[in-house]
Amino acid sequence: VEREEAKLEKEKRKEEKQRIRTLKCEEKLEKLKDRLIQSEAIGQRSVGARVTVEFILILLLKGGSHTHSKQEEAWNSNRANNNADETQKDTEAPKRNSTEDTTPLDETNSETSDEEAEDEATAAQKSLTKSNIATLERANTQLLENLHKKEVEYAAVQEEVRKVNEKLAKVREDHDAEMARFHSDLAKGKFAGPVKLEVGELEATADELEEKIKMMENFGEKLASSMESAAIGKWQSIEAEDTVHKQLLELIEEMRNMLIEASQSKEYNDKIMALSNFETRYAQAMKLQVQ
């Protein structure tokens, strides 16, 4: 009877320890869920900060699932020891006690390694995010500079075309005035002999101005087409960035749901499945960030 009571007391202590560990695991999941919600709010202000926070979360989750696997193995080992005969229980009891004593040390080492991995991952992801943002900013700045140059060139061409049109209009006015004066003098009989009209130089000047106007118009059309292409390229770049941003937000929402599912699931297999789905969504988010 005393052995049975001692056995029941040990089982109660083990169940209490298991319950405490389960509560700690659920607290970790709740903290991770809160961090993901905070990272989602930060992600709406900065695209580069989203994946960094998620990368920390997945490392912490890996550490939590690893610790949980160790706990499951410890539970199975304890159950197997309880089903052995009483003599083996008496001889193996000190070994189990020593294993339980070393469990907090293993958890401490695991948490320390998780923190170190978290710091390294955070630094690496920040560097990658800053590099991607700097590249996009340089490309956008170069595109804006090219567009500004095209606008200045187009404005200069328009100004030159306007000046040439003014000169051509003045030449035509002078020519019309000269022809009107000539016809007036001819009607009054001021020219006794045959009249020799020399308008070749004036016509050549008019033709030259008209050709120059056509050349300027063609150049202006090409420049306008180039500006349109540059504007379309910029719009497509912005549209692609918006698409990636929307996809990342969708993945963040899915990962948040996976964490909620993992924290609310009572079955161990369901928790593992939810965390596995979380890792899959995280890998997709990393691919989008690299693109």
VENFENRA-V248266 format. One record per residue. N is the residue number from 0. RES is the residue in one small letter. PHI is phi in radians with two decimals (999 if undefined). NEAR is the number of other C-alpha atoms within 10 Angstrom. Layout:
# VENFENRA-V248266
n->[N/N]
res->[RES/RES]
phi->[PHI/PHI]
near->[NEAR/NEAR]
This chain:
# VENFENRA-V248266
n->[0/1/2/3/4/5/6/7/8/9/10/11/12/13/14/15/16/17/18/19/20/21/22/23/24/25/26/27/28/29/30/31/32/33/34/35/36/37/38/39/40/41/42/43/44/45/46/47/48/49/50/51/52/53/54/55/56/57/58/59/60/61/62/63/64/65/66/67/68/69/70/71/72/73/74/75/76/77/78/79/80/81/82/83/84/85/86/87/88/89/90/91/92/93/94/95/96/97/98/99/100/101/102/103/104/105/106/107/108/109/110/111/112/113/114/115/116/117/118/119/120/121/122/123/124/125/126/127/128/129/130/131/132/133/134/135/136/137/138/139/140/141/142/143/144/145/146/147/148/149/150/151/152/153/154/155/156/157/158/159/160/161/162/163/164/165/166/167/168/169/170/171/172/173/174/175/176/177/178/179/180/181/182/183/184/185/186/187/188/189/190/191/192/193/194/195/196/197/198/199/200/201/202/203/204/205/206/207/208/209/210/211/212/213/214/215/216/217/218/219/220/221/222/223/224/225/226/227/228/229/230/231/232/233/234/235/236/237/238/239/240/241/242/243/244/245/246/247/248/249/250/251/252/253/254/255/256/257/258/259/260/261/262/263/264/265/266/267/268/269/270/271/272/273/274/275/276/277/278/279/280/281/282/283/284/285/286/287/288/289/290]
res->[v/e/r/e/e/a/k/l/e/k/e/k/r/k/e/e/k/q/r/i/r/t/l/k/c/e/e/k/l/e/k/l/k/d/r/l/i/q/s/e/a/i/g/q/r/s/v/g/a/r/v/t/v/e/f/i/l/i/l/l/l/k/g/g/s/h/t/h/s/k/q/e/e/a/w/n/s/n/r/a/n/n/n/a/d/e/t/q/k/d/t/e/a/p/k/r/n/s/t/e/d/t/t/p/l/d/e/t/n/s/e/t/s/d/e/e/a/e/d/e/a/t/a/a/q/k/s/l/t/k/s/n/i/a/t/l/e/r/a/n/t/q/l/l/e/n/l/h/k/k/e/v/e/y/a/a/v/q/e/e/v/r/k/v/n/e/k/l/a/k/v/r/e/d/h/d/a/e/m/a/r/f/h/s/d/l/a/k/g/k/f/a/g/p/v/k/l/e/v/g/e/l/e/a/t/a/d/e/l/e/e/k/i/k/m/m/e/n/f/g/e/k/l/a/s/s/m/e/s/a/a/i/g/k/w/q/s/i/e/a/e/d/t/v/h/k/q/l/l/e/l/i/e/e/m/r/n/m/l/i/e/a/s/q/s/k/e/y/n/d/k/i/m/a/l/s/n/f/e/t/r/y/a/q/a/m/k/l/q/v/q]
phi->[999/-1.11/-1.12/-1.12/-1.13/-1.11/-1.09/-1.11/-1.12/-1.10/-1.08/-1.10/-1.09/-1.12/-1.11/-1.15/-1.10/-1.09/-1.12/-1.12/-1.11/-1.10/-1.09/-1.09/-1.09/-1.16/-1.11/-1.08/-1.10/-1.11/-1.10/-1.12/-1.11/-1.10/-1.10/-1.15/-1.11/-1.12/-1.15/-1.16/-1.14/-1.18/-1.12/-1.21/-1.64/-2.51/-1.22/-1.19/-1.50/-1.14/-1.18/-1.05/-1.13/-1.16/-1.10/-1.10/-1.08/-1.18/-1.15/-1.13/-1.15/-1.08/-1.14/-1.15/-1.20/-1.14/-1.14/-1.15/-1.12/-1.10/-1.13/-1.09/-1.13/-1.14/-1.10/-1.09/-1.13/-1.14/-1.13/-1.13/-1.18/-1.21/-1.46/-1.32/-1.27/-1.16/-1.13/-1.17/-1.11/-1.14/-1.39/-1.63/-1.05/-1.07/-1.11/-1.15/-1.11/-1.16/-1.13/-1.14/-1.20/-1.50/-1.06/-1.02/-1.13/-1.10/-1.14/-1.11/-1.09/-1.12/-1.13/-1.11/-1.14/-1.13/-1.14/-1.11/-1.11/-1.11/-1.09/-1.11/-1.14/-1.11/-1.10/-1.14/-1.22/-1.09/-1.09/-1.12/-1.14/-1.08/-1.11/-1.12/-1.14/-1.10/-1.10/-1.12/-1.15/-1.11/-1.11/-1.18/-1.11/-1.08/-1.12/-1.15/-1.12/-1.08/-1.12/-1.14/-1.08/-1.10/-1.12/-1.14/-1.09/-1.12/-1.11/-1.13/-1.12/-1.07/-1.15/-1.17/-1.06/-1.09/-1.13/-1.12/-1.09/-1.11/-1.10/-1.12/-1.12/-1.15/-1.09/-1.15/-1.10/-1.09/-1.15/-1.11/-1.14/-1.14/-1.16/-1.13/-1.12/-1.12/-1.12/-1.15/-1.14/-1.16/-1.22/-1.40/1.38/-1.29/-1.81/-1.41/-1.61/-1.16/-1.67/-1.92/-1.60/-2.04/-2.01/-1.08/-1.12/-1.15/-1.13/-1.10/-1.10/-1.13/-1.10/-1.12/-1.15/-1.15/-1.12/-1.15/-1.10/-1.08/-1.09/-1.12/-1.13/-1.11/-1.10/-1.12/-1.13/-1.11/-1.14/-1.11/-1.12/-1.12/-1.12/-1.13/-1.10/-1.11/-1.14/-1.12/-1.06/-1.13/-1.11/-1.11/-1.11/-1.15/-1.12/-1.12/-1.14/-1.12/-1.10/-1.09/-1.08/-1.13/-1.10/-1.13/-1.12/-1.12/-1.13/-1.09/-1.10/-1.12/-1.14/-1.10/-1.12/-1.11/-1.15/-1.09/-1.09/-1.15/-1.31/-1.61/-1.26/-1.61/-1.45/-1.11/-1.10/-1.15/-1.10/-1.10/-1.11/-1.11/-1.18/-1.13/-1.12/-1.06/-1.10/-1.10/-1.12/-1.13/-1.07/-1.11/-1.12/-1.13/-1.09/-1.11/-1.13/-1.16/-1.10]
near->[6/7/10/9/10/11/15/12/12/13/15/12/12/15/13/12/13/16/12/12/15/14/12/13/17/17/13/16/21/17/13/22/21/15/16/22/15/13/20/21/11/15/20/13/10/11/18/21/18/25/24/22/22/25/20/22/22/17/17/20/20/15/19/21/16/14/18/17/14/14/16/14/10/17/15/11/12/15/11/10/16/16/10/11/9/13/8/12/16/11/10/13/14/11/12/16/11/10/12/14/11/11/16/11/11/13/16/11/12/16/16/12/13/19/16/12/16/19/13/13/17/18/13/12/20/17/13/16/20/13/13/15/13/12/12/14/12/11/14/15/12/12/16/15/12/14/19/13/13/17/15/12/15/19/13/13/17/16/12/14/19/14/13/17/16/12/14/19/13/12/17/15/12/13/15/12/11/12/12/12/12/15/11/12/12/13/10/9/10/10/11/7/7/6/8/6/7/8/10/9/9/14/14/11/14/17/13/13/17/15/12/15/19/13/13/18/15/12/15/19/13/13/17/16/12/14/19/13/13/17/15/12/13/17/12/12/15/12/12/12/15/12/12/16/17/12/15/23/18/14/19/24/15/16/23/21/15/22/23/18/16/24/21/14/15/10/9/12/11/15/20/16/14/20/22/14/16/24/20/13/19/22/14/13/23/15/9/14/18/9/9]
